[in-house]
Amino acid sequence: MTNSNYLWQANQDLSEACLQHPFVRGLADGSLPQNSFAYYVAQDAFFLGAFARAYSIAAAKAPDREGFEILHNLGSGVLEELRLHQGYAGKWGVNLQEAKPGIATRRYTDFLLATAWGSGVGLTVAAMTPCLRLYAFLGQQLAKPHIPEHAFSDWISTYNSPDFELLAKRLESLVDRYAEAGPEVEATYRYAMLCERDFFQAAWEIE
């Protein structure tokens, strides 16, 4: 079993907790309150800005050209995802420029950027991979047996797409390439998964 597969399997309790979270179930059946999704869109846009920066830092530290190119291309993919969020923001009346990061968002982005600046590429990609792998998992699960028609169908389609699965696999390939298996990598990966769960919880609890 590869390191990335082991890390994902070791955190199935958290991936399942995210899948069953009321925020995600609301995305699944279209019942999620508009204010919860609007808050989520704004917070996720802030998060993705930090995520793109973490890719850039990791790319600068990459020990070989192939890793540098993969990280650079993955960072470009985040910018595409941000454009999708701008579309959501227009549809849901969210001003991304005025949005302020909440506690759960700041905790996650501070963790990612501190890891990127203070650690090697291996630990950084271990911190970043849960985001892509979890969202690919959620998109694929919510698309079964088919993608429903409601306000959040585009969200499900985006993360169910083969293109997004490919992004997750590319990042996982860097975990297998650079991350040394052991307690530090395991703790870093799990902390990111906990941050993902808390991110959904914060959006669900918004007034």
Secondary structure, DSSP 8 states (H G I E B T S, - for coil): --HHHHHHHHTHHHHHHHHTSHHHHHHHHT-S-HHHHHHHHHHHHHHHHHHHHHHHHHHHH-SSHHHHHHHHHHHHHHHHHHHHHHHHHHHHT--TTT----HHHHHHHHHHHHHHHHS-HHHHHHHHHHHHHHHHHHHHHHTSS----STTHHHHHHHHSHHHHHHHHHHHHHHHHH---SHHHHHHHHHHHHHHHHHHHHHHH--
